[in-house]
């Protein structure tokens, strides 16, 4: 999966939907202008995983809608 916000894309360091969190090395990090802090709370990181998965699914659905809307339709004769 190539979506950088996907929970399976653990190698990425892109922010999650503009939030001050990134997924690096299989762990969530809170990022500020002065440094980073490892997120260790399982409830919080589980919610981040679920949000990342939902966002990735929504991004795929929007991309498919754009493809579908951009495809010329056949006119009936």
PDB file as gemmi writes it, atoms N, CA and C in Angstrom:
CRYST1    1.000    1.000    1.000  90.00  90.00  90.00 P 1                      
ATOM      1  N   UNK A   1       0.853  -1.165   0.000  1.00  0.00           N  
ATOM      2  CA  UNK A   1       0.000   0.000   0.000  1.00  0.00           C  
ATOM      3  C   UNK A   1       0.899   1.227   0.000  1.00  0.00           C  
ATOM      4  N   UNK A   2       0.608   2.192  -0.840  1.00  0.00           N  
ATOM      5  CA  UNK A   2       1.482   3.341  -0.965  1.00  0.00           C  
ATOM      6  C   UNK A   2       0.993   4.568  -0.209  1.00  0.00           C  
ATOM      7  N   UNK A   3      -0.167   4.536   0.372  1.00  0.00           N  
ATOM      8  CA  UNK A   3      -0.686   5.700   1.071  1.00  0.00           C  
ATOM      9  C   UNK A   3       0.159   5.967   2.310  1.00  0.00           C  
ATOM     10  N   UNK A   4       0.694   7.189   2.408  1.00  0.00           N  
ATOM     11  CA  UNK A   4       1.586   7.500   3.518  1.00  0.00           C  
ATOM     12  C   UNK A   4       0.876   7.586   4.846  1.00  0.00           C  
ATOM     13  N   UNK A   5      -0.420   7.699   4.846  1.00  0.00           N  
ATOM     14  CA  UNK A   5      -1.156   7.757   6.105  1.00  0.00           C  
ATOM     15  C   UNK A   5      -1.690   6.406   6.538  1.00  0.00           C  
ATOM     16  N   UNK A   6      -1.415   5.405   5.777  1.00  0.00           N  
ATOM     17  CA  UNK A   6      -1.871   4.076   6.122  1.00  0.00           C  
ATOM     18  C   UNK A   6      -1.093   3.547   7.321  1.00  0.00           C  
ATOM     19  N   UNK A   7      -1.767   2.877   8.246  1.00  0.00           N  
ATOM     20  CA  UNK A   7      -1.050   2.316   9.373  1.00  0.00           C  
ATOM     21  C   UNK A   7      -0.062   1.238   8.962  1.00  0.00           C  
ATOM     22  N   UNK A   8      -0.182   0.686   7.756  1.00  0.00           N  
ATOM     23  CA  UNK A   8       0.784  -0.305   7.305  1.00  0.00           C  
ATOM     24  C   UNK A   8       2.004   0.335   6.681  1.00  0.00           C  
ATOM     25  N   UNK A   9       1.974   1.645   6.452  1.00  0.00           N  
ATOM     26  CA  UNK A   9       3.121   2.343   5.878  1.00  0.00           C  
ATOM     27  C   UNK A   9       3.986   2.903   7.009  1.00  0.00           C  
ATOM     28  N   UNK A  10       4.506   2.021   7.831  1.00  0.00           N  
ATOM     29  CA  UNK A  10       5.216   2.429   9.037  1.00  0.00           C  
ATOM     30  C   UNK A  10       6.535   3.138   8.752  1.00  0.00           C  
ATOM     31  N   UNK A  11       7.070   2.966   7.590  1.00  0.00           N  
ATOM     32  CA  UNK A  11       8.349   3.566   7.255  1.00  0.00           C  
ATOM     33  C   UNK A  11       8.234   5.060   6.990  1.00  0.00           C  
ATOM     34  N   UNK A  12       7.051   5.561   6.803  1.00  0.00           N  
ATOM     35  CA  UNK A  12       6.874   6.955   6.408  1.00  0.00           C  
ATOM     36  C   UNK A  12       7.018   7.890   7.590  1.00  0.00           C  
ATOM     37  N   UNK A  13       7.242   9.142   7.266  1.00  0.00           N  
ATOM     38  CA  UNK A  13       7.300  10.144   8.321  1.00  0.00           C  
ATOM     39  C   UNK A  13       6.455  11.351   7.949  1.00  0.00           C  
ATOM     40  N   UNK A  14       5.446  11.146   7.118  1.00  0.00           N  
ATOM     41  CA  UNK A  14       4.544  12.232   6.738  1.00  0.00           C  
ATOM     42  C   UNK A  14       3.535  12.465   7.856  1.00  0.00           C  
ATOM     43  N   UNK A  15       3.183  13.728   8.110  1.00  0.00           N  
ATOM     44  CA  UNK A  15       2.178  14.002   9.144  1.00  0.00           C  
ATOM     45  C   UNK A  15       0.836  13.361   8.793  1.00  0.00           C  
ATOM     46  N   UNK A  16       0.113  12.965   9.795  1.00  0.00           N  
ATOM     47  CA  UNK A  16      -1.204  12.360   9.607  1.00  0.00           C  
ATOM     48  C   UNK A  16      -2.232  13.472   9.479  1.00  0.00           C  
ATOM     49  N   UNK A  17      -2.694  13.709   8.277  1.00  0.00           N  
ATOM     50  CA  UNK A  17      -3.757  14.691   8.001  1.00  0.00           C  
ATOM     51  C   UNK A  17      -3.464  16.061   8.609  1.00  0.00           C  
ATOM     52  N   UNK A  18      -2.217  16.475   8.538  1.00  0.00           N  
ATOM     53  CA  UNK A  18      -1.854  17.779   9.064  1.00  0.00           C  
ATOM     54  C   UNK A  18      -1.725  17.831  10.583  1.00  0.00           C  
ATOM     55  N   UNK A  19      -1.943  16.706  11.247  1.00  0.00           N  
ATOM     56  CA  UNK A  19      -1.831  16.659  12.709  1.00  0.00           C  
ATOM     57  C   UNK A  19      -0.355  16.570  13.107  1.00  0.00           C  
ATOM     58  N   UNK A  20      -0.013  16.966  14.312  1.00  0.00           N  
ATOM     59  CA  UNK A  20       1.384  16.908  14.744  1.00  0.00           C  
ATOM     60  C   UNK A  20       1.807  15.510  15.200  1.00  0.00           C  
ATOM     61  N   UNK A  21       1.442  14.508  14.407  1.00  0.00           N  
ATOM     62  CA  UNK A  21       1.856  13.128  14.688  1.00  0.00           C  
ATOM     63  C   UNK A  21       2.380  12.495  13.404  1.00  0.00           C  
ATOM     64  N   UNK A  22       3.365  11.636  13.554  1.00  0.00           N  
ATOM     65  CA  UNK A  22       3.899  10.881  12.428  1.00  0.00           C  
ATOM     66  C   UNK A  22       4.128   9.443  12.872  1.00  0.00           C  
ATOM     67  N   UNK A  23       4.151   8.557  11.899  1.00  0.00           N  
ATOM     68  CA  UNK A  23       4.403   7.143  12.165  1.00  0.00           C  
ATOM     69  C   UNK A  23       5.811   6.850  11.681  1.00  0.00           C  
ATOM     70  N   UNK A  24       6.694   6.457  12.577  1.00  0.00           N  
ATOM     71  CA  UNK A  24       8.081   6.131  12.225  1.00  0.00           C  
ATOM     72  C   UNK A  24       8.467   4.818  12.887  1.00  0.00           C  
ATOM     73  N   UNK A  25       9.024   3.928  12.095  1.00  0.00           N  
ATOM     74  CA  UNK A  25       9.500   2.666  12.661  1.00  0.00           C  
ATOM     75  C   UNK A  25       8.457   1.891  13.429  1.00  0.00           C  
ATOM     76  N   UNK A  26       7.197   1.986  12.995  1.00  0.00           N  
ATOM     77  CA  UNK A  26       6.124   1.245  13.661  1.00  0.00           C  
ATOM     78  C   UNK A  26       5.605   1.901  14.927  1.00  0.00           C  
ATOM     79  N   UNK A  27       6.040   3.141  15.194  1.00  0.00           N  
ATOM     80  CA  UNK A  27       5.601   3.841  16.395  1.00  0.00           C  
ATOM     81  C   UNK A  27       5.087   5.227  16.031  1.00  0.00           C  
ATOM     82  N   UNK A  28       4.129   5.701  16.817  1.00  0.00           N  
ATOM     83  CA  UNK A  28       3.600   7.048  16.637  1.00  0.00           C  
ATOM     84  C   UNK A  28       4.428   8.025  17.454  1.00  0.00           C  
ATOM     85  N   UNK A  29       4.720   9.177  16.847  1.00  0.00           N  
ATOM     86  CA  UNK A  29       5.473  10.240  17.497  1.00  0.00           C  
ATOM     87  C   UNK A  29       4.671  11.530  17.448  1.00  0.00           C  
ATOM     88  N   UNK A  30       4.639  12.249  18.563  1.00  0.00           N  
ATOM     89  CA  UNK A  30       4.061  13.588  18.610  1.00  0.00           C  
ATOM     90  C   UNK A  30       5.198  14.546  18.259  1.00  0.00           C  
ATOM     91  N   UNK A  31       4.953  15.442  17.314  1.00  0.00           N  
ATOM     92  CA  UNK A  31       6.004  16.308  16.804  1.00  0.00           C  
ATOM     93  C   UNK A  31       5.666  17.768  17.077  1.00  0.00           C  
ATOM     94  N   UNK A  32       6.621  18.495  17.620  1.00  0.00           N  
ATOM     95  CA  UNK A  32       6.471  19.928  17.852  1.00  0.00           C  
ATOM     96  C   UNK A  32       7.669  20.640  17.239  1.00  0.00           C  
ATOM     97  N   UNK A  33       7.667  21.943  17.306  1.00  0.00           N  
ATOM     98  CA  UNK A  33       8.782  22.709  16.755  1.00  0.00           C  
ATOM     99  C   UNK A  33      10.058  22.541  17.575  1.00  0.00           C  
ATOM    100  N   UNK A  34       9.941  22.061  18.800  1.00  0.00           N  
ATOM    101  CA  UNK A  34      11.121  21.899  19.652  1.00  0.00           C  
ATOM    102  C   UNK A  34      11.565  20.446  19.816  1.00  0.00           C  
ATOM    103  N   UNK A  35      10.824  19.502  19.244  1.00  0.00           N  
ATOM    104  CA  UNK A  35      11.235  18.110  19.342  1.00  0.00           C  
ATOM    105  C   UNK A  35      10.091  17.139  19.165  1.00  0.00           C  
ATOM    106  N   UNK A  36      10.387  15.865  19.379  1.00  0.00           N  
ATOM    107  CA  UNK A  36       9.404  14.793  19.220  1.00  0.00           C  
ATOM    108  C   UNK A  36       9.283  13.999  20.513  1.00  0.00           C  
ATOM    109  N   UNK A  37       8.113  13.412  20.705  1.00  0.00           N  
ATOM    110  CA  UNK A  37       7.835  12.607  21.886  1.00  0.00           C  
ATOM    111  C   UNK A  37       7.151  11.327  21.433  1.00  0.00           C  
ATOM    112  N   UNK A  38       7.677  10.192  21.861  1.00  0.00           N  
ATOM    113  CA  UNK A  38       7.085   8.906  21.519  1.00  0.00           C  
ATOM    114  C   UNK A  38       5.738   8.751  22.208  1.00  0.00           C  
ATOM    115  N   UNK A  39       4.710   8.411  21.436  1.00  0.00           N  
ATOM    116  CA  UNK A  39       3.383   8.148  21.997  1.00  0.00           C  
ATOM    117  C   UNK A  39       3.332   6.686  22.410  1.00  0.00           C  
ATOM    118  N   UNK A  40       3.078   6.432  23.676  1.00  0.00           N  
ATOM    119  CA  UNK A  40       3.106   5.055  24.174  1.00  0.00           C  
ATOM    120  C   UNK A  40       1.762   4.571  24.698  1.00  0.00           C  
ATOM    121  N   UNK A  41       0.792   5.467  24.855  1.00  0.00           N  
ATOM    122  CA  UNK A  41      -0.507   5.065  25.384  1.00  0.00           C  
ATOM    123  C   UNK A  41      -1.225   4.205  24.344  1.00  0.00           C  
ATOM    124  N   UNK A  42      -1.538   2.950  24.673  1.00  0.00           N  
ATOM    125  CA  UNK A  42      -2.147   2.058  23.681  1.00  0.00           C  
ATOM    126  C   UNK A  42      -3.529   2.515  23.204  1.00  0.00           C  
ATOM    127  N   UNK A  43      -4.289   3.160  24.060  1.00  0.00           N  
ATOM    128  CA  UNK A  43      -5.599   3.664  23.632  1.00  0.00           C  
ATOM    129  C   UNK A  43      -5.420   4.772  22.607  1.00  0.00           C  
ATOM    130  N   UNK A  44      -4.531   5.705  22.876  1.00  0.00           N  
ATOM    131  CA  UNK A  44      -4.264   6.815  21.967  1.00  0.00           C  
ATOM    132  C   UNK A  44      -3.683   6.325  20.643  1.00  0.00           C  
ATOM    133  N   UNK A  45      -2.681   5.464  20.702  1.00  0.00           N  
ATOM    134  CA  UNK A  45      -2.059   4.989  19.459  1.00  0.00           C  
ATOM    135  C   UNK A  45      -3.022   4.107  18.666  1.00  0.00           C  
ATOM    136  N   UNK A  46      -3.900   3.386  19.369  1.00  0.00           N  
ATOM    137  CA  UNK A  46      -4.916   2.598  18.672  1.00  0.00           C  
ATOM    138  C   UNK A  46      -5.879   3.496  17.911  1.00  0.00           C  
ATOM    139  N   UNK A  47      -6.258   4.612  18.531  1.00  0.00           N  
ATOM    140  CA  UNK A  47      -7.122   5.577  17.844  1.00  0.00           C  
ATOM    141  C   UNK A  47      -6.408   6.184  16.646  1.00  0.00           C  
ATOM    142  N   UNK A  48      -5.124   6.472  16.782  1.00  0.00           N  
ATOM    143  CA  UNK A  48      -4.361   6.985  15.637  1.00  0.00           C  
ATOM    144  C   UNK A  48      -4.335   5.961  14.504  1.00  0.00           C  
ATOM    145  N   UNK A  49      -4.143   4.691  14.847  1.00  0.00           N  
ATOM    146  CA  UNK A  49      -4.163   3.629  13.830  1.00  0.00           C  
ATOM    147  C   UNK A  49      -5.512   3.582  13.119  1.00  0.00           C  
ATOM    148  N   UNK A  50      -6.591   3.642  13.906  1.00  0.00           N  
ATOM    149  CA  UNK A  50      -7.928   3.582  13.304  1.00  0.00           C  
ATOM    150  C   UNK A  50      -8.201   4.814  12.441  1.00  0.00           C  
ATOM    151  N   UNK A  51      -7.779   5.977  12.907  1.00  0.00           N  
ATOM    152  CA  UNK A  51      -7.971   7.193  12.125  1.00  0.00           C  
ATOM    153  C   UNK A  51      -7.174   7.129  10.824  1.00  0.00           C  
ATOM    154  N   UNK A  52      -5.932   6.676  10.894  1.00  0.00           N  
ATOM    155  CA  UNK A  52      -5.096   6.567   9.695  1.00  0.00           C  
ATOM    156  C   UNK A  52      -5.715   5.597   8.690  1.00  0.00           C  
ATOM    157  N   UNK A  53      -6.250   4.480   9.175  1.00  0.00           N  
ATOM    158  CA  UNK A  53      -6.889   3.511   8.280  1.00  0.00           C  
ATOM    159  C   UNK A  53      -8.150   4.100   7.647  1.00  0.00           C  
ATOM    160  N   UNK A  54      -8.955   4.806   8.441  1.00  0.00           N  
ATOM    161  CA  UNK A  54     -10.178   5.417   7.908  1.00  0.00           C  
ATOM    162  C   UNK A  54      -9.843   6.505   6.892  1.00  0.00           C  
ATOM    163  N   UNK A  55      -8.818   7.297   7.163  1.00  0.00           N  
ATOM    164  CA  UNK A  55      -8.413   8.340   6.227  1.00  0.00           C  
ATOM    165  C   UNK A  55      -7.898   7.736   4.929  1.00  0.00           C  
ATOM    166  N   UNK A  56      -7.124   6.681   5.029  1.00  0.00           N  
ATOM    167  CA  UNK A  56      -6.621   6.013   3.818  1.00  0.00           C  
ATOM    168  C   UNK A  56      -7.785   5.464   2.986  1.00  0.00           C  
ATOM    169  N   UNK A  57      -8.780   4.869   3.641  1.00  0.00           N  
ATOM    170  CA  UNK A  57      -9.946   4.350   2.927  1.00  0.00           C  
ATOM    171  C   UNK A  57     -10.731   5.487   2.272  1.00  0.00           C  
ATOM    172  N   UNK A  58     -10.885   6.599   2.984  1.00  0.00           N  
ATOM    173  CA  UNK A  58     -11.593   7.750   2.411  1.00  0.00           C  
ATOM    174  C   UNK A  58     -10.832   8.324   1.223  1.00  0.00           C  
ATOM    175  N   UNK A  59      -9.510   8.409   1.328  1.00  0.00           N  
ATOM    176  CA  UNK A  59      -8.698   8.903   0.211  1.00  0.00           C  
ATOM    177  C   UNK A  59      -8.850   8.008  -1.019  1.00  0.00           C  
ATOM    178  N   UNK A  60      -8.873   6.687  -0.792  1.00  0.00           N  
ATOM    179  CA  UNK A  60      -9.068   5.759  -1.919  1.00  0.00           C  
ATOM    180  C   UNK A  60     -10.445   5.933  -2.537  1.00  0.00           C  
ATOM    181  N   UNK A  61     -11.471   6.118  -1.708  1.00  0.00           N  
ATOM    182  CA  UNK A  61     -12.837   6.287  -2.221  1.00  0.00           C  
ATOM    183  C   UNK A  61     -12.955   7.575  -3.033  1.00  0.00           C  
ATOM    184  N   UNK A  62     -12.360   8.649  -2.553  1.00  0.00           N  
ATOM    185  CA  UNK A  62     -12.397   9.914  -3.296  1.00  0.00           C  
ATOM    186  C   UNK A  62     -11.645   9.776  -4.613  1.00  0.00           C  
ATOM    187  N   UNK A  63     -10.503   9.127  -4.584  1.00  0.00           N  
ATOM    188  CA  UNK A  63      -9.745   8.923  -5.821  1.00  0.00           C  
ATOM    189  C   UNK A  63     -10.568   8.114  -6.826  1.00  0.00           C  
ATOM    190  N   UNK A  64     -11.282   7.093  -6.337  1.00  0.00           N  
ATOM    191  CA  UNK A  64     -12.110   6.294  -7.242  1.00  0.00           C  
ATOM    192  C   UNK A  64     -13.251   7.123  -7.799  1.00  0.00           C  
ATOM    193  N   UNK A  65     -13.859   7.963  -6.991  1.00  0.00           N  
ATOM    194  CA  UNK A  65     -14.934   8.838  -7.480  1.00  0.00           C  
ATOM    195  C   UNK A  65     -14.421   9.778  -8.565  1.00  0.00           C  
ATOM    196  N   UNK A  66     -13.222  10.306  -8.367  1.00  0.00           N  
ATOM    197  CA  UNK A  66     -12.646  11.183  -9.380  1.00  0.00           C  
ATOM    198  C   UNK A  66     -12.394  10.440 -10.678  1.00  0.00           C  
ATOM    199  N   UNK A  67     -11.943   9.210 -10.572  1.00  0.00           N  
ATOM    200  CA  UNK A  67     -11.735   8.391 -11.766  1.00  0.00           C  
ATOM    201  C   UNK A  67     -13.072   8.125 -12.453  1.00  0.00           C  
ATOM    202  N   UNK A  68     -14.075   7.737 -11.652  1.00  0.00           N  
ATOM    203  CA  UNK A  68     -15.396   7.429 -12.203  1.00  0.00           C  
ATOM    204  C   UNK A  68     -16.030   8.645 -12.873  1.00  0.00           C  
ATOM    205  N   UNK A  69     -15.890   9.809 -12.259  1.00  0.00           N  
ATOM    206  CA  UNK A  69     -16.488  11.026 -12.824  1.00  0.00           C  
ATOM    207  C   UNK A  69     -15.732  11.505 -14.055  1.00  0.00           C  
ATOM    208  N   UNK A  70     -14.479  11.189 -14.157  1.00  0.00           N  
ATOM    209  CA  UNK A  70     -13.679  11.617 -15.294  1.00  0.00           C  
ATOM    210  C   UNK A  70     -13.802  10.704 -16.496  1.00  0.00           C  
ATOM    211  N   UNK A  71     -14.412   9.551 -16.317  1.00  0.00           N  
ATOM    212  CA  UNK A  71     -14.576   8.594 -17.411  1.00  0.00           C  
ATOM    213  C   UNK A  71     -15.769   9.000 -18.259  1.00  0.00           C  
ATOM    214  N   UNK A  72     -15.569   9.173 -19.561  1.00  0.00           N  
ATOM    215  CA  UNK A  72     -16.706   9.520 -20.423  1.00  0.00           C  
ATOM    216  C   UNK A  72     -17.742   8.397 -20.397  1.00  0.00           C  
ATOM    217  N   UNK A  73     -18.980   8.794 -20.349  1.00  0.00           N  
ATOM    218  CA  UNK A  73     -20.072   7.814 -20.370  1.00  0.00           C  
ATOM    219  C   UNK A  73     -20.562   7.607 -21.791  1.00  0.00           C  
ATOM    220  N   UNK A  74     -21.016   6.416 -22.027  1.00  0.00           N  
ATOM    221  CA  UNK A  74     -21.583   6.115 -23.355  1.00  0.00           C  
ATOM    222  C   UNK A  74     -22.978   6.707 -23.430  1.00  0.00           C  
ATOM    223  N   UNK A  75     -23.260   7.312 -24.535  1.00  0.00           N  
ATOM    224  CA  UNK A  75     -24.624   7.837 -24.745  1.00  0.00           C  
ATOM    225  C   UNK A  75     -25.476   6.767 -25.401  1.00  0.00           C  
ATOM    226  N   UNK A  76     -26.697   6.643 -24.936  1.00  0.00           N  
ATOM    227  CA  UNK A  76     -27.587   5.685 -25.573  1.00  0.00           C  
ATOM    228  C   UNK A  76     -28.126   6.304 -26.871  1.00  0.00           C  
ATOM    229  N   UNK A  77     -28.336   5.446 -27.857  1.00  0.00           N  
ATOM    230  CA  UNK A  77     -28.808   5.930 -29.154  1.00  0.00           C  
ATOM    231  C   UNK A  77     -30.277   5.739 -29.315  1.00  0.00           C  
TER     232      UNK A  77                                                      
END                                                                             
